[in-house]
Amino acid sequence: MKKQELSELERARMHLSGVEENIYEISAEIDQLEYTLEGLRASLAERQGLANQIKMDIAELEKNSR
């Protein structure tokens, strides 16, 4: 191989290495977002449960006040 071809090959390898690093970083960010989403879903489910309990309590109070 010519020296120029080797230089181009080395640049391509460095570029691929950078791309690979970006993929790992993006993968880590996706993992963090999935963890956050799971937490948000759990929080939403808890709040929906509380809202349902409040609705039931209000219905019971209305029933008892008649």
Biotite code that builds the C-alpha atoms (Angstrom):
import biotite.structure as struc

atoms = struc.array([
    struc.Atom([0.000, 0.000, 0.000], chain_id="A", res_id=1, res_name="MET", atom_name="CA", element="C"),
    struc.Atom([1.075, 3.525, -0.618], chain_id="A", res_id=2, res_name="LYS", atom_name="CA", element="C"),
    struc.Atom([1.761, 5.872, 2.244], chain_id="A", res_id=3, res_name="LYS", atom_name="CA", element="C"),
    struc.Atom([-1.250, 8.010, 1.247], chain_id="A", res_id=4, res_name="GLN", atom_name="CA", element="C"),
    struc.Atom([-3.556, 4.963, 1.282], chain_id="A", res_id=5, res_name="GLU", atom_name="CA", element="C"),
    struc.Atom([-2.302, 4.035, 4.743], chain_id="A", res_id=6, res_name="LEU", atom_name="CA", element="C"),
    struc.Atom([-2.933, 7.585, 5.948], chain_id="A", res_id=7, res_name="SER", atom_name="CA", element="C"),
    struc.Atom([-6.484, 7.511, 4.566], chain_id="A", res_id=8, res_name="GLU", atom_name="CA", element="C"),
    struc.Atom([-7.049, 4.112, 6.125], chain_id="A", res_id=9, res_name="LEU", atom_name="CA", element="C"),
    struc.Atom([-5.828, 5.379, 9.486], chain_id="A", res_id=10, res_name="GLU", atom_name="CA", element="C"),
    struc.Atom([-8.152, 8.410, 9.265], chain_id="A", res_id=11, res_name="ARG", atom_name="CA", element="C"),
    struc.Atom([-11.050, 6.088, 8.449], chain_id="A", res_id=12, res_name="ALA", atom_name="CA", element="C"),
    struc.Atom([-10.192, 3.906, 11.452], chain_id="A", res_id=13, res_name="ARG", atom_name="CA", element="C"),
    struc.Atom([-10.065, 6.958, 13.725], chain_id="A", res_id=14, res_name="MET", atom_name="CA", element="C"),
    struc.Atom([-13.410, 8.126, 12.357], chain_id="A", res_id=15, res_name="HIS", atom_name="CA", element="C"),
    struc.Atom([-14.958, 4.703, 12.963], chain_id="A", res_id=16, res_name="LEU", atom_name="CA", element="C"),
    struc.Atom([-13.538, 4.709, 16.469], chain_id="A", res_id=17, res_name="SER", atom_name="CA", element="C"),
    struc.Atom([-15.217, 8.068, 17.082], chain_id="A", res_id=18, res_name="GLY", atom_name="CA", element="C"),
    struc.Atom([-18.479, 6.786, 15.650], chain_id="A", res_id=19, res_name="VAL", atom_name="CA", element="C"),
    struc.Atom([-18.279, 3.723, 17.886], chain_id="A", res_id=20, res_name="GLU", atom_name="CA", element="C"),
    struc.Atom([-17.694, 5.941, 20.928], chain_id="A", res_id=21, res_name="GLU", atom_name="CA", element="C"),
    struc.Atom([-20.720, 8.048, 19.977], chain_id="A", res_id=22, res_name="ASN", atom_name="CA", element="C"),
    struc.Atom([-22.819, 4.894, 19.692], chain_id="A", res_id=23, res_name="ILE", atom_name="CA", element="C"),
    struc.Atom([-21.789, 3.831, 23.207], chain_id="A", res_id=24, res_name="TYR", atom_name="CA", element="C"),
    struc.Atom([-22.609, 7.307, 24.569], chain_id="A", res_id=25, res_name="GLU", atom_name="CA", element="C"),
    struc.Atom([-25.997, 7.339, 22.849], chain_id="A", res_id=26, res_name="ILE", atom_name="CA", element="C"),
    struc.Atom([-26.703, 3.838, 24.138], chain_id="A", res_id=27, res_name="SER", atom_name="CA", element="C"),
    struc.Atom([-25.927, 4.973, 27.683], chain_id="A", res_id=28, res_name="ALA", atom_name="CA", element="C"),
    struc.Atom([-28.226, 7.979, 27.255], chain_id="A", res_id=29, res_name="GLU", atom_name="CA", element="C"),
    struc.Atom([-31.008, 5.714, 25.980], chain_id="A", res_id=30, res_name="ILE", atom_name="CA", element="C"),
    struc.Atom([-30.559, 3.455, 29.020], chain_id="A", res_id=31, res_name="ASP", atom_name="CA", element="C"),
    struc.Atom([-30.843, 6.506, 31.299], chain_id="A", res_id=32, res_name="GLN", atom_name="CA", element="C"),
    struc.Atom([-33.961, 7.717, 29.483], chain_id="A", res_id=33, res_name="LEU", atom_name="CA", element="C"),
    struc.Atom([-35.552, 4.265, 29.770], chain_id="A", res_id=34, res_name="GLU", atom_name="CA", element="C"),
    struc.Atom([-34.820, 4.266, 33.512], chain_id="A", res_id=35, res_name="TYR", atom_name="CA", element="C"),
    struc.Atom([-36.355, 7.739, 33.830], chain_id="A", res_id=36, res_name="THR", atom_name="CA", element="C"),
    struc.Atom([-39.394, 6.666, 31.811], chain_id="A", res_id=37, res_name="LEU", atom_name="CA", element="C"),
    struc.Atom([-39.921, 3.650, 34.077], chain_id="A", res_id=38, res_name="GLU", atom_name="CA", element="C"),
    struc.Atom([-39.848, 5.974, 37.082], chain_id="A", res_id=39, res_name="GLY", atom_name="CA", element="C"),
    struc.Atom([-42.324, 8.345, 35.463], chain_id="A", res_id=40, res_name="LEU", atom_name="CA", element="C"),
    struc.Atom([-44.658, 5.475, 34.630], chain_id="A", res_id=41, res_name="ARG", atom_name="CA", element="C"),
    struc.Atom([-44.534, 4.247, 38.220], chain_id="A", res_id=42, res_name="ALA", atom_name="CA", element="C"),
    struc.Atom([-45.230, 7.758, 39.493], chain_id="A", res_id=43, res_name="SER", atom_name="CA", element="C"),
    struc.Atom([-48.143, 8.145, 37.086], chain_id="A", res_id=44, res_name="LEU", atom_name="CA", element="C"),
    struc.Atom([-49.621, 4.813, 38.151], chain_id="A", res_id=45, res_name="ALA", atom_name="CA", element="C"),
    struc.Atom([-49.345, 5.853, 41.795], chain_id="A", res_id=46, res_name="GLU", atom_name="CA", element="C"),
    struc.Atom([-51.019, 9.196, 41.100], chain_id="A", res_id=47, res_name="ARG", atom_name="CA", element="C"),
    struc.Atom([-53.777, 7.526, 39.097], chain_id="A", res_id=48, res_name="GLN", atom_name="CA", element="C"),
    struc.Atom([-54.356, 5.193, 42.019], chain_id="A", res_id=49, res_name="GLY", atom_name="CA", element="C"),
    struc.Atom([-54.570, 8.154, 44.391], chain_id="A", res_id=50, res_name="LEU", atom_name="CA", element="C"),
    struc.Atom([-56.941, 9.969, 42.027], chain_id="A", res_id=51, res_name="ALA", atom_name="CA", element="C"),
    struc.Atom([-59.185, 6.905, 41.865], chain_id="A", res_id=52, res_name="ASN", atom_name="CA", element="C"),
    struc.Atom([-59.167, 6.630, 45.654], chain_id="A", res_id=53, res_name="GLN", atom_name="CA", element="C"),
    struc.Atom([-60.113, 10.306, 45.965], chain_id="A", res_id=54, res_name="ILE", atom_name="CA", element="C"),
    struc.Atom([-62.977, 9.811, 43.490], chain_id="A", res_id=55, res_name="LYS", atom_name="CA", element="C"),
    struc.Atom([-64.218, 6.845, 45.508], chain_id="A", res_id=56, res_name="MET", atom_name="CA", element="C"),
    struc.Atom([-63.954, 8.848, 48.749], chain_id="A", res_id=57, res_name="ASP", atom_name="CA", element="C"),
    struc.Atom([-65.906, 11.744, 47.214], chain_id="A", res_id=58, res_name="ILE", atom_name="CA", element="C"),
    struc.Atom([-68.589, 9.366, 45.944], chain_id="A", res_id=59, res_name="ALA", atom_name="CA", element="C"),
    struc.Atom([-68.840, 7.827, 49.424], chain_id="A", res_id=60, res_name="GLU", atom_name="CA", element="C"),
    struc.Atom([-69.108, 11.269, 51.056], chain_id="A", res_id=61, res_name="LEU", atom_name="CA", element="C"),
    struc.Atom([-71.802, 12.313, 48.581], chain_id="A", res_id=62, res_name="GLU", atom_name="CA", element="C"),
    struc.Atom([-73.692, 9.080, 49.238], chain_id="A", res_id=63, res_name="LYS", atom_name="CA", element="C"),
    struc.Atom([-73.495, 9.581, 53.013], chain_id="A", res_id=64, res_name="ASN", atom_name="CA", element="C"),
    struc.Atom([-74.541, 13.232, 52.834], chain_id="A", res_id=65, res_name="SER", atom_name="CA", element="C"),
    struc.Atom([-77.890, 12.423, 51.186], chain_id="A", res_id=66, res_name="ARG", atom_name="CA", element="C"),
])
